[in-house]
């Protein structure tokens, strides 16, 4: 049984998937498997994944009919064999010590979730380079991490938020599934709702209810690439608004019969920011 299963859904990301999979092969911690879910790609993404699998048995490739990222993630998690699950988007990549650091923290604390940050400087540089029509730099400077601050908590609701500027420096911010590593038992059996762009919101809202202990660090262990051709960036505003509405409804169902104190904190830190985001998008649509 591998320690980590890395879940990689992909649809038409042939230009980026090599970098993503190489970042896994470059990990200093070697006990992992990757379940690559090709969501009916038409640009050769699946073939590139197959080449990695042919050379490295830690990669497994699922070739699925196109049904969206949520369905692809669900099937990949269902087939995960690792103790912990890692979500990685196929146009992003990992710091080479990401799995090593998460393993160290998981073994030290016995936590259900290990939360970290992404490299904001890299994302901002890439947005600027795209605006100026400059190519992506060939190399990324990786930091040599030594001792680092962490928080261990048995109350994830006191440290999790959807706000961009939380009151606590090491809070685990936003609902994206790639921001954390999850013990398999915490994640399995909670599906990403199919057909919803913001499926991470109801999914993470449900996962939080299972988290007994979490370890948080501000280390930038993930590299988020602002891919302008991705599902989120390229979708119409009308579809984004409707997806937000569906995501909110799905999450609210989960919290209908939850302890009122927990529900109040979730509504304040997660539901209200999402409702404000929806209101802004609806306002923009009305102005068009």
N, C-alpha and C positions, 0 to 999 in steps of 0.2 A: 504494500500500500504506500503510495507516494505521500509525502507530507503536504504538498500543495497541488491542487488542480487549478490550472489557469484556464479560464473560460474566455474564448475569443470568437465572438460572432463577427461575420464579415459579409458585406455585400458590395461588390464592385469597388474594392480598395486595392487593386493590383499595384497601384503606384506606391503604396505605403506598407503593404503587408510584410514585405521582406524585412524592412527595418524593425517592425513590431516583433516578428519571430526571432530575429537575430538578437534582440534585446533579452529575450528569454534564454537563448543559448549562452549569452554572456554573463548570466547570473553566477555570482560567487557561491551561492547555495544550489546544489545540484539535484536535490531530491524533489523533483516536480514532474508532473505530466501536464500536457496542454491538450484540451479538447477544442479543436477548431471547428466551428459550425459555419460552413459555407451556405449562406442563405440564397441559393439559386443565382450566384454571380454569373455575369455574362462577359466579363472582361479578363478572364484568366486567373482570377483570385484563387479559385479552387485548385487549379493546376499548380500554382506556386505553393500552396499549402501542402499538396500531395508530395512535392519535391522535398520539402523539409521532413515530412513523415517518412519518406523512403530512406533518408539519410540518418534520421534520429528517431528511434522508436518511442521516445517520450512524447512525440506529437501524434495525436489521433485526429483524423479529419472526418467530419460528418457532412455529407452532401445532401442538402435538404431542398425541397421545393421552396420557392420564394414566398415567405409568409411574414416577413418582418423580423426585426431584431429581437423582440420579446419572445417570439416562438423559438428562435434560434438559441437564445440564452437558456430558455426553459429546458430544451432537449439536452443541451450541453451539461447543465447542472445535474440533470437526471442521470447522466452517465458518468458523473465525476466519481473518482475513487479516492481522492485525497482526504486528509483530515481537515484541511482548510481550503476554502474556495477563494480564488482571486478573479476579479472581473477586469478584463483588458480589452479595450476597443482596438480594432485592427489598424486604425490610422494613428494610434498613439504608441508609446513605448515606455519601458521601465528603466529606472536607475539600476545599474548592475548589482548593487547591494540590497535591492528592495526585499527580495525573499530572505536573504540572510538576516536582515534587521528584523523583519516580521517574525521569522522563526525564533530569533533570540528573545523577543518580547513575549511571544506566545508561550514559550517554554518557561520563561521567568514568572509570568503572571497567571497562566492558565486562563486567559481571557477568551471570550466568545468572539470578540471583534478587536482587530488592530486597525486603528484609524491613522491616516497620515495626510500629508498635503501634496499638491502638485507644484511643479516649478513654474511660478508665476512669471519669472523673468523670461524664461524660454517662450512661453505663450505670447507675452507682450512683444518680444522681438519678432516672432513669426508674424503677428498681425501687422506690425510695421513693415516688414519685408514684403508681405503680400500687397499692402497698400502701395508700396513703391515699385511693385513688379520685380522684385529681386528674388533670386533663387534661394532655396533653403541652404544654410551653411552645411558644409560636409561633416563637420565635427561638432559635438556638443561637449562642453566642459563639465565633467562630473566631479562633484565635491568628494573629498576624503573625509567621511564622518568619523568622529571619535565619540566621546561621551555626549549625550544629548538628553534634553529634558523630556520627561513623560508624565502623564497623569494616569492613574489607575482608578477606575470608578465602578461602583456597583449600581449607579443611577445614570444610565445613558441619557435620560430625558433632561438631566440637569446640565449636560454638556453638548447636546446635539441641537443644531439650529439650521434654519434655511436662510437666515440673515447673512449678508456679506460681511458685516462688521460686528461680530459677537462681542459680548462683554468679557469673554474669557479668551485669552490668546490661544490656548490649545483646544478650543472647542472643535468638534467634528462638524464641519460646515457642509451644507447642501446634501441633496439626496442621491447624487450620482453613485451608482453601484461601484465604480472603480476607485472610489475614495477610501475603501476599507478592504481588509481581509476578513473572511467570515468562517467560523467553525461550520463544518458542513451541516451538522444537525440544526444549526440556527437558520440556515438558508434554504435547505431542501423542503419541498412541500409548499413553498410560498411562490406561486407563479408570477412572473411579470405579465400583466394583463395584455393579451394580444391586441394589436391594432391601435395602441395608444402610444403616441410619441413620448410622452412624459411618464412612461411606465415605471421609471425608477422611483417616482414620488410615492405611489401606493405601495410599491414593493418594500422600500426602506422603512416606510411607516409601519408596515406589518412586522418586518424583521426586528425593529426596535423593541417590540413587545416581548421578544424571546431572549433578549440580551441580558444576561445576569451580571457579567463583568466585561469591561472594555478597557483597552489601553490606548491612549491618545498620544500622538507625537506630531510636532509641526514639521518634521523632516520632509523635504520635497522629493518624494520617491517615485513620482509619476510624471511623465511628460505628455501633456495634453496638446494635441496638434489641432489648430483651428482650421479644419478641412472645409472649405467653402462649398464643396460638392456633396457634403454629407447630408444625410436624411434630415437632420435638424435645421441646418443652414439653408437647404434648397427648397424646403416645403413652403407652400403658400401660407400666408398669414391666417386665412380663414381656417385652414386645417389645423394650424397651431392652436388657435383659439378653441376649437372644438375638442382637440386633444387635451388641452388644459382642463376644460370642463369635465371631460370623462375621467381624467386622472384624479381630480378633486372628489368626484362622486365615489369612485372606487375606494379612495382612502377613507372617506367619511364612513362608508359601510363598515370598515374594519374597527372603527372607534365608537360605533353606536352603543356597545354594551361594555365598554372599558371603564375601569375605575374613574370616577369623575375628576379626581385630582390629576391623574395621568392625562386624561383627555384634555383638560384645560391647558396643561403645559404644551401638549402637542398642537392644539389649536393656536396657541399664542406663537410658538416658535416655528411651526411648519405650515399650518393651514392658512393663517392670516397673510404671511408673505406670498403664498401661492395665489391667494385670492386677489391680492394687490397686483401681482404680475398679470393675472387674467384681466383685471379692470383696465390696466394700461393698454393691453393689446386690443381689447374691445373698443376703447376710446380711439385708438389709431384707426381701426377699421371704420368707425363711424365718420371720421374726418375725410376719408378717401372719396 
